[in-house]
């Protein structure tokens, strides 16, 4: 294990529990790993995947994370591929062929892919070494992010009964953990490894302020170093970043709607320390491993402690003291309730959205099976006069019910594969601009004869000293000539139909997708509300009890614990304080600020007495001196 870790990752040893989980999988046991954010989950399946003969299939719901991990593995010379709805048929076919021929060690797939009978039929004869379920809480209807498509993983279990299953999650309550093992059909002899959710180096703080921007500036002024500020809307992302810049704080913003190049550019600037603060929606953070984040600030409240814990946990991964700060006010309490109603619109509204989506895509009733479509959500809402938050929730509920699968904006980089053989390239006749572009393309990116390679048109334009438009036109020309296969970048939502389009009267929203999930969300919101607005208990004790650690001690570092310590501290001896201040000629104002408003009268009286006794003197300017 350690030799594999050293060879591909350069590390000498594992983090806590990683080696235990890997050994469990190598011994053939179904295994559940509960590792907090930043605990190194990916190593626990990538290492055994390289050690075992055959192919590891990794099921994960996040296309962006899937692509990031595959890109990272390819850089380490690990043969990894992925399959998702944003890929072209040629890319999909290539990945499938590599896996079928035994030329891959890991294949990342979205759970929706497992609904395809064609896919299941093709992989039946593959040599599968292990099945990995990332974000495993998605398989439990009691989890905060239940996805019915995850239930399709059972078909993999049936196809490859001897392959051990490794389920991984960073946030699961005891009930969800038990349900994960039940839903995945863990066999006798299963193993479960859980690391405490406690993060002793993190101080959890809640600040109540009607003027949140004021508190945000104070937090960032008081905590040096890199920070993330989480908000719930793209508009607020931009506005807060601009506000911080105006106050001299280096800041940028990040959300799912940005172009891939802009995302990458901003993410890298933040990682490299060129930008101090990233204001972001929850699209930012997954797979971003920056160890020295000193503060994570929640300007808006998430709807569950699971989400909060994952996001706050991006602070202090290097083990040094860091802060997780919530800035809240009375309006946030009401907003939590509104999010519940927005997340579960009336069922007749959901049916209306389903019918509108079919009409928008010009999809006839009975058609659409196993097809994906780009989906302009903003135009959809405008055309059918739908309220965006409720329409988005309706699409998500239809996803839970299995009638479609809606993925928020998916950013896909441009990709190129060379189709012509090397001899044909010598006989190409291109104009000077196209010739220069194609030459730079081949210099900058390797492996294009065997696979699709992600490219950057702006980078090619800079190297070839041409415009981006000329690069784009050259790539289109080469594609029409069948010299290359070119897939331009996209930033679009996608809708996939696992079943044919139904008439609305035949669409049934089951209790498990609506009433049960609404009740579960209401309970999660109450837990989040208690964490933020109830200052009678240590913040960490409250959160750890939610995750099943009932006997956790008070942390001593959250704002509640610090306030208790201040109250229990013996009162300052005012006469001693006055004597110290007199030695350095301090002011009466400084004395009053030290003792606080509650003891102001006592301090003034003590100062008068000490002056009368000739122990100190007070000047006309209010300075205390030794007598």
Residue pairs with C-beta under 8 A, 6 or more apart in sequence:
1 14
1 19
1 22
1 23
1 26
1 47
1 51
2 12
2 13
2 14
4 47
4 50
4 51
5 11
5 12
5 13
5 14
5 43
5 47
6 12
8 46
8 50
8 76
8 77
8 78
9 43
9 76
14 22
14 40
14 43
15 39
15 40
15 43
16 39
16 195
17 33
17 35
17 39
17 193
17 195
18 40
18 43
18 44
20 193
21 31
21 33
21 44
21 166
21 191
21 193
22 43
22 44
22 47
22 48
24 31
24 191
24 193
25 31
25 44
25 45
25 48
25 130
25 164
25 166
26 48
26 51
26 52
28 162
28 164
29 164
29 189
29 190
29 191
30 164
30 165
30 166
30 167
30 181
30 184
30 186
30 187
30 189
30 190
30 191
31 164
31 165
31 166
31 167
31 190
31 191
31 192
31 193
32 136
32 167
32 168
32 177
32 180
32 181
32 186
32 190
32 191
32 192
32 193
33 41
33 44
33 166
33 167
33 168
33 169
33 193
33 194
34 169
34 170
34 172
34 177
34 192
34 193
34 194
34 195
35 41
35 44
35 168
35 170
35 193
35 195
36 170
36 171
36 195
36 197
36 199
36 309
36 313
37 170
37 171
37 309
37 310
37 313
37 314
38 289
38 313
38 314
38 317
39 170
39 195
41 134
41 168
41 170
42 69
44 166
44 168
45 56
45 58
45 130
45 132
45 134
45 166
45 168
46 73
46 78
46 106
48 56
48 129
48 130
48 166
49 56
49 105
49 106
49 129
49 130
49 132
50 78
50 105
52 129
52 130
53 127
53 129
54 102
54 126
54 127
54 128
54 129
55 99
55 102
55 104
55 105
55 106
55 107
55 126
55 127
55 128
55 129
56 105
56 106
56 107
56 128
56 129
56 130
56 131
56 132
57 107
57 109
57 123
57 128
57 130
57 131
57 132
57 156
58 106
58 107
58 108
58 109
58 132
58 134
59 108
59 109
59 110
59 111
59 114
59 131
59 132
59 133
59 134
59 150
59 153
59 156
60 66
60 108
60 109
60 110
60 134
60 135
61 110
61 111
61 134
61 135
61 138
61 145
61 147
61 150
62 135
62 286
62 287
63 84
63 85
63 86
63 110
63 407
63 410
63 412
64 283
64 286
64 287
64 410
64 411
65 134
65 286
65 287
66 82
66 84
66 108
66 110
67 82
67 84
67 412
67 413
68 287
69 80
69 108
69 287
70 80
70 81
70 82
70 106
70 108
71 454
73 79
73 80
73 106
74 80
78 105
78 106
79 98
79 103
79 104
79 105
79 106
80 104
80 105
80 106
80 107
80 108
81 95
81 98
81 99
81 104
81 106
81 107
81 108
82 95
82 107
82 108
82 109
83 92
83 95
83 96
83 107
83 108
83 109
83 110
83 113
83 119
84 109
84 110
84 113
84 410
85 110
85 112
85 372
85 405
85 407
85 410
85 494
85 496
86 372
86 410
86 412
86 490
86 494
87 95
88 415
88 485
88 487
90 417
90 452
90 485
91 415
91 417
91 452
91 487
94 417
94 451
94 452
95 104
95 107
96 122
98 104
98 451
99 107
99 123
99 126
100 122
100 125
100 126
102 127
110 149
111 138
111 147
111 149
111 150
111 152
111 153
112 149
112 152
112 405
112 496
112 498
113 119
114 120
114 149
114 152
114 153
114 155
114 156
115 149
115 152
115 370
115 498
116 370
118 370
120 155
120 159
123 159
124 159
128 156
128 159
128 160
128 163
129 163
130 163
130 164
130 165
130 166
131 153
131 156
131 157
131 160
131 163
131 164
131 165
131 166
132 165
132 166
132 168
133 139
133 150
133 153
133 165
133 166
133 167
133 168
133 180
133 184
134 168
135 145
135 168
135 169
136 167
136 168
136 169
136 172
136 180
136 184
137 143
137 144
137 145
137 169
137 171
137 172
137 176
137 180
137 306
138 145
138 146
138 147
138 150
139 146
139 147
139 150
139 151
139 153
139 167
139 179
139 180
139 183
139 184
140 146
140 172
140 175
140 176
140 179
140 180
140 183
141 179
141 512
141 516
141 517
141 520
142 173
142 175
142 176
142 179
142 520
143 172
143 176
143 179
143 306
144 171
144 303
144 304
144 306
144 307
144 520
144 521
144 524
145 306
146 400
146 517
147 399
147 400
148 399
148 400
148 401
148 402
148 513
149 399
149 402
149 405
149 498
150 183
151 183
153 184
154 183
154 184
154 185
157 165
157 184
157 185
165 184
165 186
167 180
167 181
167 184
169 176
169 177
169 180
170 309
170 310
170 313
171 197
171 305
171 306
171 307
171 309
171 310
171 547
172 180
172 306
172 547
173 306
173 546
173 547
173 548
174 547
174 548
177 192
177 194
177 548
181 190
181 192
196 544
196 549
197 309
197 543
197 544
197 547
197 549
198 540
198 544
198 549
198 552
198 555
199 313
199 316
200 555
201 316
201 319
201 320
201 321
201 322
202 312
202 313
202 315
202 316
202 322
202 323
202 324
202 557
203 321
203 322
203 323
203 324
203 555
203 557
203 558
204 312
204 324
204 326
204 539
204 540
204 543
204 555
204 557
204 558
204 559
205 323
205 324
205 325
205 326
205 558
205 559
206 325
206 326
206 328
206 532
206 535
206 539
206 559
207 215
207 219
207 325
207 326
207 327
207 328
207 559
208 328
208 329
209 215
209 327
209 328
209 329
210 329
210 330
212 299
212 327
212 329
213 240
213 243
215 327
216 229
216 240
216 244
216 297
216 299
216 327
217 244
217 247
217 249
219 295
219 297
219 323
219 325
219 327
220 227
220 244
220 249
220 277
220 295
220 297
223 294
223 295
223 323
224 294
225 276
225 292
225 293
225 294
225 295
226 270
226 273
226 276
226 277
226 290
226 292
226 293
226 294
226 295
227 276
227 277
227 278
227 293
227 294
227 295
227 296
227 297
228 277
228 278
228 280
228 284
228 285
228 293
228 295
228 296
228 297
228 311
228 314
228 315
229 240
229 277
229 278
229 279
229 280
229 297
229 299
230 280
230 281
230 282
230 296
230 297
230 298
230 299
230 300
230 302
230 311
231 237
231 240
231 279
231 280
231 281
231 299
231 300
232 281
232 300
233 281
233 300
234 255
234 256
234 257
234 281
236 279
236 299
236 300
237 253
237 254
237 255
237 279
237 280
237 281
238 253
240 251
240 253
240 279
240 299
241 251
241 252
241 253
241 277
241 279
244 250
244 251
244 277
244 279
245 251
249 276
249 277
250 274
250 275
250 276
250 277
251 275
251 276
251 277
251 278
251 279
252 266
252 269
252 270
252 275
252 277
252 278
252 279
253 266
253 278
253 279
253 280
254 263
254 266
254 267
254 278
254 279
254 280
254 281
254 283
254 284
255 280
255 281
255 283
255 284
256 281
256 283
256 408
256 409
256 411
257 409
257 491
258 266
258 411
258 491
259 411
259 489
259 491
260 411
260 412
260 413
260 489
260 491
261 456
261 458
261 489
263 411
266 275
266 278
267 284
267 288
269 275
270 278
270 290
271 288
271 290
278 284
279 299
282 302
282 307
282 311
283 408
285 310
285 311
285 314
288 314
289 317
290 314
290 317
291 317
291 318
292 317
292 318
292 320
293 314
293 315
293 316
293 317
293 322
294 315
294 316
294 320
294 322
294 323
295 315
295 322
295 323
295 324
295 325
296 311
296 312
296 313
296 314
296 315
296 322
296 323
296 324
296 325
297 325
297 326
297 327
298 308
298 311
298 312
298 324
298 325
298 326
298 327
299 327
300 332
300 335
301 308
301 326
301 328
301 332
301 335
301 336
301 528
301 532
302 308
302 311
302 528
303 336
303 339
303 340
303 343
303 521
303 524
303 525
303 528
304 521
304 524
304 525
304 527
304 528
305 524
305 527
305 528
305 531
305 543
305 546
305 547
306 524
308 326
308 528
308 531
309 543
309 547
312 324
313 324
315 322
315 323
315 324
316 322
326 532
328 532
328 533
332 532
333 529
333 533
336 525
336 528
336 529
337 525
339 525
340 518
340 521
340 522
340 525
342 389
342 390
342 393
343 393
343 396
343 518
343 521
344 393
344 397
344 514
344 517
344 518
344 521
345 390
345 393
345 394
347 509
347 514
349 390
349 394
350 394
350 397
350 398
350 509
351 504
351 507
352 394
352 504
353 386
353 391
353 394
353 395
353 398
354 394
354 398
354 403
354 404
354 502
354 504
354 507
355 504
356 380
356 384
356 386
357 375
357 380
357 395
357 398
357 404
357 495
358 365
358 368
358 501
360 375
360 380
360 383
360 384
361 368
361 373
361 375
361 495
363 373
363 497
363 501
364 501
365 500
365 501
365 502
365 503
366 500
366 501
367 500
367 501
368 497
368 500
368 501
369 497
369 498
369 499
369 500
370 497
370 498
371 496
371 497
372 494
372 495
372 496
372 497
373 494
373 495
373 496
373 497
374 490
374 492
374 493
374 494
375 406
375 492
375 493
375 494
375 495
376 492
376 493
377 388
377 391
377 392
377 409
377 493
378 388
380 386
380 391
381 387
381 388
381 391
395 404
395 406
395 495
396 406
397 509
397 513
397 514
398 404
398 406
398 507
398 509
399 405
399 406
400 512
400 513
400 514
400 517
401 507
401 508
401 509
401 510
401 513
402 498
402 499
403 497
403 498
403 499
403 502
403 507
404 495
404 496
404 497
404 498
405 495
405 496
405 497
405 498
406 493
406 494
406 495
407 493
407 494
407 495
407 496
408 493
409 491
409 492
409 493
410 490
410 491
410 492
410 493
410 494
411 489
411 490
411 491
412 487
412 489
412 490
412 491
413 454
413 455
413 456
413 489
414 454
414 455
414 456
414 457
414 475
414 486
414 487
414 488
414 489
415 452
415 453
415 454
415 455
415 486
415 487
416 441
416 445
416 448
416 452
416 453
416 455
416 475
416 484
416 485
416 486
416 487
417 448
417 449
417 451
417 452
417 453
417 484
417 485
418 425
418 442
418 448
418 449
418 483
418 484
419 482
419 483
419 484
419 485
420 428
420 482
420 483
420 484
421 449
422 449
424 483
425 483
428 435
428 438
428 483
430 438
430 474
433 464
433 466
433 470
433 474
434 474
434 477
434 478
436 464
436 465
436 466
437 460
437 464
437 466
437 470
437 471
437 474
437 475
438 474
438 478
439 464
440 460
440 463
440 464
441 448
441 455
441 460
441 475
442 448
443 463
444 455
444 459
444 460
444 463
445 453
445 455
446 453
447 453
448 484
452 485
452 487
457 468
457 471
457 472
457 475
457 489
458 468
460 471
461 467
461 468
461 470
461 471
464 471
472 488
475 484
475 486
475 488
476 486
478 484
478 486
479 485
479 486
527 546
530 542
531 539
531 542
531 543
531 546
534 542
535 559
535 560
535 563
536 560
537 560
538 554
538 555
538 558
538 560
538 561
539 555
539 558
539 559
539 560
539 561
540 552
540 554
540 555
540 558
541 552
541 553
541 554
541 555
544 552
545 552
554 561
555 561
556 565
571 599
572 594
572 595
572 599
574 595
574 599
574 602
574 603
574 606
575 606
575 610
577 591
577 594
577 595
578 591
578 603
578 606
578 607
578 610
578 616
578 624
579 610
579 615
579 616
581 590
581 591
581 624
582 616
582 624
582 625
582 626
583 626
585 623
585 624
585 625
586 623
586 624
587 622
587 623
587 624
588 607
588 618
588 622
588 623
588 624
589 622
591 603
591 607
591 624
592 600
592 603
592 604
595 602
595 603
607 616
607 618
607 624
610 616
611 617
611 618
611 627
614 627
615 627
616 624
616 625
616 626
616 627
617 624
617 625
617 626
617 627
618 624
618 625
619 625
